[in-house]
Amino acid sequence: MWDGVTLQQLLLITDGCSNAGTDPVYAAQAGRARGIATSVIGILDDGALGEQGRREAENIAEAGGGMCRIVRIADLSRTMQMVTQQTMQLTLQQVVNKELRHLVGQEANALPPDTRTKVARFVDTVTEEADVQIGLVVDMSASMTTKMTAVREAIRDLELGLAARTGSHQLFVITYPGLHGEDAVVHSLESSRVADAIGAMRAAGNTPTGPALDAAIRALLASRDQRLAMRGDGVDAGSEGLLKNHVG
């Protein structure tokens, strides 16, 4: 395992626009500033997410430094795995470029070919070996009712893909809105129970996407603080010093 490196990201699954609470674009931007990327998968409903929903999904992902994919429900599972993998690589590349600017005054694409190759191999290695924490932010508004079976199966497939990596993984599940009037609920679930629990939940209510992202960011930051406190001299994905043996 690549000791000390933990990648954190949010993956928002939704089929519509936010209509309650804080601006989700601002929430994603705030998460990015703390080293947490936000990616979005927008689910097409009867062939159209709607221009407003598509634009919001793209804006959230852009603000969060992640990816946006608009898909039909049949493609959800494959897309979730692809977005998760590529967001890890994107996050690492951003960290790498930051460190390269600090170490040698330039980014990866300006390095000599042999050094670029070393850096690319580094990114591939850490993508496979780093610990990863994913906040699954799942829209449970009324329009998602018919999609929950597919969401459950997609999460199950994602769990299998993450388990095949060398590094450890942890899933945080945030659903919104809550069944008792809450904007969002952070669930304490063992990874093996995530898919079944999500599939059994009842979709209803408004779409407070911003508060849900805020709750997910708080959960990941609390986990990061706890891990760093336990590790003492640990390193997170926003820290410098990972590339010193890979450039020059």
QUIURBEL-V730620 format. One record per pair of residues at least 12 apart in sequence whose ideal C-beta (glycine too) atoms are under 6 Angstrom apart, sorted by the first residue. I is the first residue (numbers start at 1). J is the second residue. If there is no record, write none. Layout:
BEGIN
I|J  I|J
END
This chain:
BEGIN
1|129  1|167  2|126  2|129  2|130  4|234  4|235  5|126  5|130  6|131  6|236  7|88  7|91  7|130  7|132  7|237  8|36  8|133  8|220  9|37  9|87  9|134  10|38  10|135  10|137  10|216  11|39  11|134  11|136  12|40  12|137  13|41  13|138  14|139  15|43  15|45  15|143  15|144  16|53  16|143  16|207  17|52  17|53  17|56  18|207  18|209  18|210  19|206  19|207  20|206  20|208  21|183  21|208  21|210  21|211  22|210  22|211  23|210  24|60  24|209  24|210  24|213  25|59  25|60  25|63  27|210  27|213  27|214  28|60  28|63  28|64  29|63  31|64  31|217  32|64  32|65  35|237  35|238  36|217  36|220  37|64  37|65  37|66  37|87  37|91  38|64  38|66  39|61  39|66  39|67  39|83  39|87  40|57  40|60  40|61  40|68  41|69  41|79  42|57  42|70  43|73  44|72  49|70  54|70  66|87  67|83  67|87  69|83  73|147  73|150  76|150  76|154  77|154  77|157  80|154  80|158  81|158  81|161  88|127  89|127  92|123  92|126  95|237  99|240  99|243  102|240  103|247  104|247  115|247  118|246  119|246  122|246  128|165  128|166  129|166  129|167  130|167  131|167  131|168  132|169  133|170  133|220  134|171  135|172  135|174  135|216  135|220  136|171  136|173  137|174  137|212  137|216  138|175  140|175  140|203  141|205  141|207  142|204  144|203  145|203  148|199  152|195  152|198  152|199  155|194  155|195  155|198  156|195  159|191  171|191  171|194  172|219  173|187  173|189  173|194  174|186  174|212  174|215  174|216  176|208  176|212  177|205  177|206  177|208  183|208  183|211  184|211  184|212  184|215  186|215  186|219
END
